[in-house]
Amino acid sequence: MKLRILGAAVLALLLASVSAGPVRAAEQPVVKLSKSQAGTGGSITVTGSGWRPKALLMILVCGQAVPARGVPGGTNSCANADGRAVTTDAKGRFSRKLPVAEPPVPCPCVVHVATVTGAKAEADAIFQVAGHAVEPLPAETAGGRLSILTDTRLDGSGGLLTWFGAPPARTLVFTVGNVGTSAVKNPVFQVGTSHGVFAPQWEEQQWRGTIEPGRKARVELPVELTGGAHGDYTVSLKYGGKVLAEQPWGVGRPWGVTLFWVLVCLVVPAALFRLGMAVVDRVRPRRPGRPQRAPARLRLPELTLRLPGLRTGPAEQPPPPSTLPWFTPDSDPGTAGRLSAPHDDSPTTPTRKGST
């Protein structure tokens, strides 16, 4: 009974693997050409299937490449000016006419198709450019060989200076392993940054250290863009003429620069207007008999006179204080008499009634 159950399980696994085989093969991107050879000035039709639906692809003619090794020189060995872009349909298929152009390096050549955004995928088809030089491929370097063991990432963030247009900077972090037979000492990597569909600009960076066979190492390489850069960028890593990884990088817009120019457009015209009005007020001729312009600042008495409902005539001056404040000019002791209570000034002493 146990043998029957075990046999049924093995049979089910075999059937599942057989049925899944064609599906996995169909998921691999495929590229086909209408012609395997054509001369410069002609064109060929490139078709493909098995790609991601609604994916943006770039089609190029590249030299010094074969499908088994890919394009070791990257897009620098391709005819980038004559490339074409295409978007796959809902089933991951496409068809695009491609003009034939000579790549900057000798053949053997391929038609290279790769995704521009999203998950990385690429495929090549052998193609011969008629009349173009053909040279053997460079031999692969023996000994130490590095391979990417982990996904790449960009560490770091922007600051206040980046918000005002300073060059955005990050650190490309990845782990490589030596799958060769000899040690790799101070490897030189190439880091490239590209914007949109343009080819990356490569820069050599040397990592200090030694990676023994079978060992791995964590590598950190600085990446910097130009000042004011913003949008979707792609950071590519290449070693030994082969692209090892690509990492997308979305850079925000430096809004501080926009704010600065908005303030300049508002402040400078206002300052110029005020300066112009001051000059005009200074140089314009004065009309005869025209009262001078009142000063901007008004004192309290002047403000009181200007209020509605109050007297508009000149302010009355208060009377000058007298030497003796309890006398008025009309009640001086010498002219108006006394101001005290009346009393008898007789020299004789009054007598009481009834006295004799």
Phi, psi and chi 1 to 4 in degrees:
 res  aa     phi    psi   chi1   chi2   chi3   chi4
   1 MET       -  -43.8 -176.5   67.0  178.1      -
   2 LYS   -64.0  -36.8  -67.2 -178.2  179.4 -179.7
   3 LEU   -65.1  -38.9  -67.0  177.3      -      -
   4 ARG   -63.9  -42.6  -68.6 -179.4  179.9  177.9
   5 ILE   -64.4  -41.9  -63.9  175.4      -      -
   6 LEU   -65.0  -40.0 -178.5   60.1      -      -
   7 GLY   -65.7  -38.5      -      -      -      -
   8 ALA   -65.8  -38.4      -      -      -      -
   9 ALA   -66.4  -42.5      -      -      -      -
  10 VAL   -63.3  -41.1  171.9      -      -      -
  11 LEU   -63.4  -40.0 -179.0   60.1      -      -
  12 ALA   -65.2  -39.3      -      -      -      -
  13 LEU   -65.4  -40.1  -69.3  174.7      -      -
  14 LEU   -64.0  -43.0  -69.4  175.8      -      -
  15 LEU   -64.6  -38.6  -68.0  175.3      -      -
  16 ALA   -65.5  -40.9      -      -      -      -
  17 SER   -67.3  -37.7   61.2      -      -      -
  18 VAL   -67.5  -41.2  170.7      -      -      -
  19 SER   -72.2  -30.1   60.5      -      -      -
  20 ALA   -80.6  -18.7      -      -      -      -
  21 GLY   -59.7  -53.3      -      -      -      -
  22 PRO   -61.9  -33.9  -20.9   31.9      -      -
  23 VAL   -65.6  -44.2  174.8      -      -      -
  24 ARG   -64.2  -39.1  -68.2  179.1 -179.0  176.0
  25 ALA   -66.1  -33.3      -      -      -      -
  26 ALA   -72.1  -23.2      -      -      -      -
  27 GLU   -75.2  -16.2  -68.0  177.9   -6.8      -
  28 GLN   -74.7  132.9  -62.8  -63.8  -33.0      -
  29 PRO   -66.3  140.4   22.0  -31.2      -      -
  30 VAL  -128.5  142.0  178.4      -      -      -
  31 VAL  -127.0  133.6  174.7      -      -      -
  32 LYS  -130.0  147.1  -64.7 -178.9  179.5 -179.4
  33 LEU  -116.8  146.8  -52.0  177.5      -      -
  34 SER   -73.8  -26.6   59.9      -      -      -
  35 LYS  -137.7  144.5  -59.7  177.9 -176.3  178.3
  36 SER   -91.1  -10.5   60.4      -      -      -
  37 GLN  -150.4  138.6 -179.5  176.5   -9.2      -
  38 ALA  -161.0  156.6      -      -      -      -
  39 GLY   -95.0  167.6      -      -      -      -
  40 THR   -62.5  136.5  -55.6      -      -      -
  41 GLY    99.7  -19.7      -      -      -      -
  42 GLY   -86.0 -168.0      -      -      -      -
  43 SER  -151.1  156.4   62.2      -      -      -
  44 ILE  -133.1  161.0   58.5  174.8      -      -
  45 THR  -105.4  124.6  -59.0      -      -      -
  46 VAL  -106.5  125.9 -176.6      -      -      -
  47 THR  -122.2  155.1   57.7      -      -      -
  48 GLY  -152.3  160.7      -      -      -      -
  49 SER  -151.3  164.5   60.2      -      -      -
  50 GLY    81.5   12.3      -      -      -      -
  51 TRP   -91.0  170.0  -63.1   84.4      -      -
  52 ARG   -68.8  136.7 -169.9  173.8   67.2 -108.4
  53 PRO   -62.2  142.6  -22.3   32.9      -      -
  54 LYS    56.2   37.9  -56.8  -61.3 -179.1 -179.1
  55 ALA   -98.6  142.8      -      -      -      -
  56 LEU   -89.2  123.9  179.3   61.0      -      -
  57 LEU  -119.4  153.4  -51.6  177.9      -      -
  58 MET  -118.4  131.2  176.3   59.1   68.6      -
  59 ILE  -113.3  126.0  -51.9  174.3      -      -
  60 LEU  -138.0  153.8  -60.5  169.2      -      -
  61 VAL   -99.0  118.8  177.2      -      -      -
  62 CYS  -121.0  146.7  -56.1      -      -      -
  63 GLY  -105.8  171.8      -      -      -      -
  64 GLN    50.3   50.8  -71.4  -70.6  -73.7      -
  65 ALA  -152.9  150.7      -      -      -      -
  66 VAL  -137.1  155.1  -68.3      -      -      -
  67 PRO   -57.8  -30.4  -26.3   34.9      -      -
  68 ALA   -69.6  -32.3      -      -      -      -
  69 ARG  -106.8   -5.8  -67.2  177.6   55.4  179.6
  70 GLY    75.1 -148.9      -      -      -      -
  71 VAL  -114.0   90.8 -175.7      -      -      -
  72 PRO   -61.0  -35.4  -21.6   32.9      -      -
  73 GLY   -81.3    3.1      -      -      -      -
  74 GLY    67.5 -163.1      -      -      -      -
  75 THR   -72.1   -7.2   54.1      -      -      -
  76 ASN   -67.6  -19.8  -71.2  -22.2      -      -
  77 SER   -98.6   16.8   60.1      -      -      -
  78 CYS  -115.9  158.9  -56.0      -      -      -
  79 ALA   -83.4   81.8      -      -      -      -
  80 ASN   -68.2  -33.9  -63.1  -54.1      -      -
  81 ALA   -66.1  -25.1      -      -      -      -
  82 ASP  -106.2   15.5  -62.7  -73.4      -      -
  83 GLY   -73.4  164.0      -      -      -      -
  84 ARG  -132.8  146.5  -67.4  -67.9 -176.2  -90.8
  85 ALA  -106.9  148.7      -      -      -      -
  86 VAL  -150.6  150.6   65.2      -      -      -
  87 THR  -114.6  131.0  -57.3      -      -      -
  88 THR   -71.9  159.0   59.2      -      -      -
  89 ASP   -86.2 -170.2   58.4   13.6      -      -
  90 ALA   -65.8  -19.8      -      -      -      -
  91 LYS  -100.8    7.6  -64.1 -177.3  179.2  179.9
  92 GLY    78.7   25.9      -      -      -      -
  93 ARG  -115.0  158.7  -63.3  176.4  -62.4 -172.8
  94 PHE  -155.1  163.3   71.5   89.7      -      -
  95 SER  -150.2  126.6  178.1      -      -      -
  96 ARG  -148.3  138.4 -171.9   71.8  161.0   86.8
  97 LYS   -86.0  132.7 -176.6  172.2  -71.5 -172.9
  98 LEU  -122.4  124.4  176.2   68.9      -      -
  99 PRO   -71.6  144.5   24.9  -32.6      -      -
 100 VAL   -85.8  126.6  178.5      -      -      -
 101 ALA  -138.6  152.8      -      -      -      -
 102 GLU   -80.2  127.5  -67.0 -175.2   -8.2      -
 103 PRO   -72.2  163.1   25.5  -32.4      -      -
 104 PRO   -71.9   -7.0   24.7  -33.1      -      -
 105 VAL  -124.9  161.6  -65.3      -      -      -
 106 PRO   -66.5  164.4  -18.6   31.2      -      -
 107 CYS   -79.3  166.4  -76.1      -      -      -
 108 PRO   -67.7  145.5   24.0  -33.6      -      -
 109 CYS  -120.6  161.4  -60.2      -      -      -
 110 VAL  -141.1  159.2  -62.9      -      -      -
 111 VAL   -95.2  113.4  172.1      -      -      -
 112 HIS  -100.7  126.2 -179.6   69.9      -      -
 113 VAL  -121.6  128.0 -177.6      -      -      -
 114 ALA  -145.5  153.3      -      -      -      -
 115 THR   -73.2  146.8   53.9      -      -      -
 116 VAL   -94.5  -41.1  176.8      -      -      -
 117 THR  -127.5  163.1   58.4      -      -      -
 118 GLY    80.0 -157.3      -      -      -      -
 119 ALA   -62.7  139.8      -      -      -      -
 120 LYS   -75.0  132.9 -178.6 -178.3  177.8 -177.9
 121 ALA  -154.6  143.0      -      -      -      -
 122 GLU  -153.7  158.4   57.7 -175.8   13.5      -
 123 ALA  -154.7  152.0      -      -      -      -
 124 ASP  -129.9  152.0  -58.5  -46.4      -      -
 125 ALA  -135.5  135.9      -      -      -      -
 126 ILE   -64.8  135.8  -62.4  176.8      -      -
 127 PHE  -149.3  141.7 -179.6   69.8      -      -
 128 GLN  -115.9  122.8  178.4   62.3   37.9      -
 129 VAL   -87.2  111.7 -179.8      -      -      -
 130 ALA   -62.0  132.3      -      -      -      -
 131 GLY    85.4   -4.7      -      -      -      -
 132 HIS   -89.7  147.9 -167.2   55.6      -      -
 133 ALA   -63.3  147.2      -      -      -      -
 134 VAL  -125.0  128.5  179.4      -      -      -
 135 GLU  -134.5  153.1  -65.9 -178.1    3.1      -
 136 PRO   -66.9  151.6   17.3  -25.4      -      -
 137 LEU   -68.0  145.7  -68.1  173.6      -      -
 138 PRO   -65.0  143.1   22.3  -32.3      -      -
 139 ALA   -68.0  143.7      -      -      -      -
 140 GLU   -70.9  140.0  -68.1 -176.5  -36.7      -
 141 THR   -70.6  132.3   56.8      -      -      -
 142 ALA   -90.9  170.7      -      -      -      -
 143 GLY    92.8 -130.5      -      -      -      -
 144 GLY   -71.7  135.9      -      -      -      -
 145 ARG  -137.1  134.0  -70.0 -174.9  -59.8  138.2
 146 LEU  -102.8  143.2  -61.9 -178.4      -      -
 147 SER  -137.6  143.6  177.3      -      -      -
 148 ILE   -73.7  127.6  -67.7  -71.0      -      -
 149 LEU  -103.2  -25.1  -59.0 -179.0      -      -
 150 THR  -130.8  165.4   59.7      -      -      -
 151 ASP   -69.5  145.8  -66.9  -23.6      -      -
 152 THR   -79.0  155.6   58.5      -      -      -
 153 ARG  -148.6  160.0   71.9  173.4 -171.6  -89.3
 154 LEU  -112.5  117.4  -67.5  171.8      -      -
 155 ASP   -98.5  149.4  -72.0  -10.5      -      -
 156 GLY   114.3  170.7      -      -      -      -
 157 SER  -151.4  164.7   59.7      -      -      -
 158 GLY   -82.1  160.4      -      -      -      -
 159 GLY  -124.4 -163.1      -      -      -      -
 160 LEU   -65.6  -37.9 -179.1   62.2      -      -
 161 LEU   -66.4  -37.2  -65.0  179.6      -      -
 162 THR   -64.0  -34.4  -54.5      -      -      -
 163 TRP   -65.5  -23.4 -159.9   67.8      -      -
 164 PHE  -104.1   20.2  -79.9   94.7      -      -
 165 GLY   102.9    6.2      -      -      -      -
 166 ALA   -68.5  154.9      -      -      -      -
 167 PRO   -62.2  125.1  -22.6   33.1      -      -
 168 PRO   -66.5  140.1  -16.0   29.5      -      -
 169 ALA  -136.7  141.6      -      -      -      -
 170 ARG  -140.9  174.3  -63.3  -70.9 -172.3  -86.2
 171 THR  -121.0  120.5  -59.1      -      -      -
 172 LEU   -83.0  118.0 -178.2   63.6      -      -
 173 VAL  -116.3  132.2 -178.2      -      -      -
 174 PHE  -159.3  167.5   56.0   94.3      -      -
 175 THR  -120.7  128.3  -58.4      -      -      -
 176 VAL  -117.1  153.6  -65.1      -      -      -
 177 GLY  -127.3  145.4      -      -      -      -
 178 ASN   -89.6  107.4 -172.5   -5.4      -      -
 179 VAL   -99.8   10.6  -63.9      -      -      -
 180 GLY   -93.6 -165.2      -      -      -      -
 181 THR  -107.3   -3.2   57.6      -      -      -
 182 SER  -135.1  162.8   60.8      -      -      -
 183 ALA   -73.4  150.0      -      -      -      -
 184 VAL  -110.2  118.3  178.0      -      -      -
 185 LYS  -112.1  128.7 -175.7  178.2 -179.4  179.5
 186 ASN    48.0   61.5  -60.9  -28.5      -      -
 187 PRO   -65.7  147.2   25.3  -33.9      -      -
 188 VAL  -107.0  116.5  177.7      -      -      -
 189 PHE  -100.6  160.3  -63.4   93.0      -      -
 190 GLN  -118.0  121.9  -72.5 -177.7  -55.9      -
 191 VAL  -111.0  125.6  179.3      -      -      -
 192 GLY  -123.5  145.8      -      -      -      -
 193 THR  -121.9  134.7   55.7      -      -      -
 194 SER  -133.4  149.4   59.7      -      -      -
 195 HIS  -119.2  117.8 -176.7   49.6      -      -
 196 GLY    69.6 -129.7      -      -      -      -
 197 VAL   -96.1    6.6  -61.9      -      -      -
 198 PHE   -77.7  155.9  -65.1   98.6      -      -
 199 ALA   -71.4  146.5      -      -      -      -
 200 PRO   -70.2  150.6   24.0  -32.1      -      -
 201 GLN   -96.4  112.3  -58.1  -66.3  -33.6      -
 202 TRP   -86.6  144.7  -61.8  101.3      -      -
 203 GLU  -139.5  127.7  178.9 -176.7   -2.6      -
 204 GLU   -78.6  135.0  -68.9 -173.0   -6.8      -
 205 GLN  -137.6  129.0  -63.0 -170.7   21.4      -
 206 GLN   -99.1  131.1 -172.4  175.0   25.0      -
 207 TRP   -98.5  127.5 -179.2   77.4      -      -
 208 ARG   -86.7  119.5  -61.5  -69.0 -178.7  177.2
 209 GLY   153.2  172.0      -      -      -      -
 210 THR  -125.4  132.9  -57.4      -      -      -
 211 ILE  -114.3  112.3  -53.5  175.7      -      -
 212 GLU   -75.1  159.7  -59.7  -67.3  -22.5      -
 213 PRO   -58.9  132.5  -23.5   33.1      -      -
 214 GLY    81.5   -1.1      -      -      -      -
 215 ARG  -100.1  167.4  -60.7  -72.7 -175.4  175.8
 216 LYS  -131.8  161.3   61.4 -178.1 -179.1  179.0
 217 ALA  -148.2  148.4      -      -      -      -
 218 ARG   -93.4  123.9 -173.3  171.5 -178.1  -95.9
 219 VAL  -113.9  135.6 -178.9      -      -      -
 220 GLU  -126.7  124.6  -62.7 -178.7   -0.4      -
 221 LEU  -127.9  133.0  -59.0  175.6      -      -
 222 PRO   -74.7  145.1   27.0  -33.0      -      -
 223 VAL  -131.7  132.1 -176.8      -      -      -
 224 GLU  -140.7  139.2 -176.1  175.8  -55.3      -
 225 LEU  -102.0  176.5  -58.8  177.5      -      -
 226 THR   -76.9  160.8   58.1      -      -      -
 227 GLY   -63.4  136.6      -      -      -      -
 228 GLY    79.5    5.9      -      -      -      -
 229 ALA   -68.7  142.1      -      -      -      -
 230 HIS  -157.0  156.5   62.0  -83.6      -      -
 231 GLY   117.9 -162.8      -      -      -      -
 232 ASP   -95.3  119.8  -64.7  -31.4      -      -
 233 TYR  -118.7  162.0  -75.8   80.2      -      -
 234 THR  -129.0  126.3  -58.8      -      -      -
 235 VAL  -100.9  121.4  179.8      -      -      -
 236 SER  -111.2  145.8  -56.2      -      -      -
 237 LEU  -120.5  128.5  176.9   67.5      -      -
 238 LYS  -132.1  141.0 -174.8  165.4   61.9  173.7
 239 TYR  -145.1  131.7  176.6   75.4      -      -
 240 GLY    65.5   29.3      -      -      -      -
 241 GLY    79.6    7.4      -      -      -      -
 242 LYS  -124.8  135.0 -175.4  177.4 -179.2  179.6
 243 VAL   -75.2  121.2  178.6      -      -      -
 244 LEU   -92.6  -35.7  -59.9 -179.1      -      -
 245 ALA  -159.6  161.1      -      -      -      -
 246 GLU  -137.5  138.8  -69.2 -178.1  -15.2      -
 247 GLN  -131.2  121.6  177.2   68.1   31.8      -
 248 PRO   -71.6  151.4   25.0  -32.5      -      -
 249 TRP  -145.1  112.5 -177.8    8.7      -      -
 250 GLY   -95.0  117.1      -      -      -      -
 251 VAL  -104.8  126.6 -176.3      -      -      -
 252 GLY   -73.1  158.9      -      -      -      -
 253 ARG   -74.3  137.8 -177.9 -179.0  -65.3  -86.7
 254 PRO   -76.6   86.3   26.7  -32.8      -      -
 255 TRP   -67.6  -20.6  -68.4  107.8      -      -
 256 GLY   -62.0  -35.4      -      -      -      -
 257 VAL   -65.9  -42.0  178.8      -      -      -
 258 THR   -62.4  -43.3  -55.1      -      -      -
 259 LEU   -62.2  -39.8  177.9   61.7      -      -
 260 PHE   -60.7  -46.7  170.8   78.9      -      -
 261 TRP   -69.2  -32.1  -73.8  113.1      -      -
 262 VAL   -64.3  -44.0  168.9      -      -      -
 263 LEU   -64.5  -38.4  -67.4  178.4      -      -
 264 VAL   -62.4  -42.1  167.6      -      -      -
 265 CYS   -68.0  -21.9  -66.4      -      -      -
 266 LEU   -93.0  -42.0  -66.7  177.6      -      -
 267 VAL   -76.4  -45.2  173.3      -      -      -
 268 VAL   -62.1  -48.7  172.3      -      -      -
 269 PRO   -60.5  -37.9  -24.3   35.1      -      -
 270 ALA   -64.9  -41.7      -      -      -      -
 271 ALA   -65.8  -41.6      -      -      -      -
 272 LEU   -64.3  -37.5  -67.2  177.5      -      -
 273 PHE   -64.6  -45.1  175.4   76.7      -      -
 274 ARG   -64.2  -40.0  -68.6  178.3   62.3   88.2
 275 LEU   -64.7  -42.4 -179.6   61.3      -      -
 276 GLY   -63.5  -40.9      -      -      -      -
 277 MET   -66.7  -36.4  -67.0  -59.3  -64.1      -
 278 ALA   -65.4  -39.9      -      -      -      -
 279 VAL   -66.3  -43.5  172.3      -      -      -
 280 VAL   -63.2  -41.7  170.1      -      -      -
 281 ASP   -65.5  -29.2 -173.4   66.5      -      -
 282 ARG   -78.6  -37.6 -179.3   64.4   63.5   86.6
 283 VAL   -96.8  -11.6  -58.9      -      -      -
 284 ARG   -72.2  144.1   67.8  179.4  178.2  179.3
 285 PRO   -73.0  148.1   25.2  -32.5      -      -
 286 ARG   -90.8  136.8  -60.2  -70.1 -178.5 -179.0
 287 ARG   -76.5  139.0  -66.1 -177.9 -179.6  179.3
 288 PRO   -66.2  139.2   23.3  -32.8      -      -
 289 GLY    79.4   -3.2      -      -      -      -
 290 ARG   -81.1  128.0 -175.9  176.9 -178.6 -179.7
 291 PRO   -63.2  148.4   24.5  -34.2      -      -
 292 GLN   -68.2  153.4  -63.6  -67.9  -26.8      -
 293 ARG   -69.6  129.4 -176.0  178.2  178.7 -177.7
 294 ALA   -64.5  145.7      -      -      -      -
 295 PRO   -64.5  158.0   22.8  -32.4      -      -
 296 ALA   -67.9  -35.5      -      -      -      -
 297 ARG   -93.1  126.3  -62.1 -179.9   57.9 -175.5
 298 LEU  -106.6  136.0  -64.5  176.8      -      -
 299 ARG   -77.8  168.7  -63.7 -179.5 -178.7  179.3
 300 LEU   -62.0  -45.2 -175.9   59.6      -      -
 301 PRO   -62.8  -40.1  -23.2   34.0      -      -
 302 GLU   -65.0  -37.5  -61.6  176.7    0.0      -
 303 LEU   -66.5  -36.6 -179.5   61.2      -      -
 304 THR   -65.7  -38.7  -54.2      -      -      -
 305 LEU   -69.2  -27.0  -65.3  175.1      -      -
 306 ARG   -85.3  -11.6  -68.3  175.9  180.0  -90.5
 307 LEU   -70.7  143.4  -67.5  176.3      -      -
 308 PRO   -68.0  144.1   23.1  -32.3      -      -
 309 GLY    89.9   -5.3      -      -      -      -
 310 LEU  -106.3  168.7  -61.8 -179.6      -      -
 311 ARG   -66.7  139.9  -63.2  177.9   59.5 -176.3
 312 THR  -103.8   -3.9   58.9      -      -      -
 313 GLY   -77.0  180.0      -      -      -      -
 314 PRO   -68.2  148.1   24.1  -34.2      -      -
 315 ALA   -68.5  137.1      -      -      -      -
 316 GLU   -75.4  137.9  -64.5 -177.9   -0.5      -
 317 GLN   -82.4  137.0  -61.7  -66.4  -25.9      -
 318 PRO   -67.1  146.6   24.5  -32.5      -      -
 319 PRO   -62.1  146.9   25.3  -34.5      -      -
 320 PRO   -67.8  141.8   23.9  -32.9      -      -
 321 PRO   -66.6  140.8   25.2  -32.7      -      -
 322 SER   -80.0  160.6  176.7      -      -      -
 323 THR   -65.1  -39.3  -54.4      -      -      -
 324 LEU  -112.8  105.7  -60.8  176.5      -      -
 325 PRO   -67.2  -18.5   21.2  -30.3      -      -
 326 TRP   -87.9    0.9   54.4   86.9      -      -
 327 PHE  -113.4  147.4  -68.6  112.4      -      -
 328 THR  -103.4  164.3   62.4      -      -      -
 329 PRO   -58.4  -28.0  -26.7   35.6      -      -
 330 ASP   -89.0   -9.0  -62.5  -26.4      -      -
 331 SER  -115.8   37.4   61.3      -      -      -
 332 ASP   -68.2  144.1 -172.8   82.5      -      -
 333 PRO   -61.8  -28.5  -24.4   31.7      -      -
 334 GLY   -80.0  -17.7      -      -      -      -
 335 THR  -115.4  -38.6   59.1      -      -      -
 336 ALA  -104.9    2.9      -      -      -      -
 337 GLY    85.3 -173.9      -      -      -      -
 338 ARG   -81.8  157.4  -62.7  177.3 -179.8  176.6
 339 LEU  -107.2    0.7  -63.6  177.7      -      -
 340 SER   -83.4  174.5   59.0      -      -      -
 341 ALA   -66.0  144.7      -      -      -      -
 342 PRO   -65.1  143.7   24.1  -33.3      -      -
 343 HIS  -151.9  163.8   60.0  -82.0      -      -
 344 ASP   -83.8  127.5 -169.8    5.4      -      -
 345 ASP   -99.6   14.4  -68.9  -22.7      -      -
 346 SER   -64.5  139.7  172.3      -      -      -
 347 PRO   -74.6  -21.0   24.5  -31.3      -      -
 348 THR   -86.0  155.5   60.5      -      -      -
 349 THR   -86.4  127.8  -54.1      -      -      -
 350 PRO   -63.6  148.6   24.0  -30.8      -      -
 351 THR  -109.3  160.5   58.9      -      -      -
 352 ARG   -80.9  154.0  -62.6 -179.8  178.2  176.8
 353 LYS   -61.2  141.0  -73.7 -175.0  178.1 -177.5
 354 GLY    89.8   -3.6      -      -      -      -
 355 SER   -82.9  158.6   63.1      -      -      -
 356 THR  -113.0      -   56.3      -      -      -
